[in-house]
Amino acid sequence: MTESAGADFAGLDRYKAREKVIEKFCRVGLLEKVIDYEFSISKCERCKTVVEPLISTQWFCRMESCAIWRSIC
């Protein structure tokens, strides 16, 4: 975790950070329940580590302008 995660979580790996989040939510009273469930998760072929999804900003473009550009070329 980077400094953006906050002082409590900065420098932790994702598994330790998740445990700490659960502890903190319990202390503050924000956690209703924890449910274990299984789901398919991607793993790296070479090192077999879990591939975490990376949230990225979505972007859009106007298709009309692309269509006009294509007709010009």
Secondary structure, DSSP 8 states (H G I E B T S, - for coil): --GGG-TTTTT--HHHHHHHHHHHHHHHT-------------B-TTT--B------------HHHHHHHHHH-
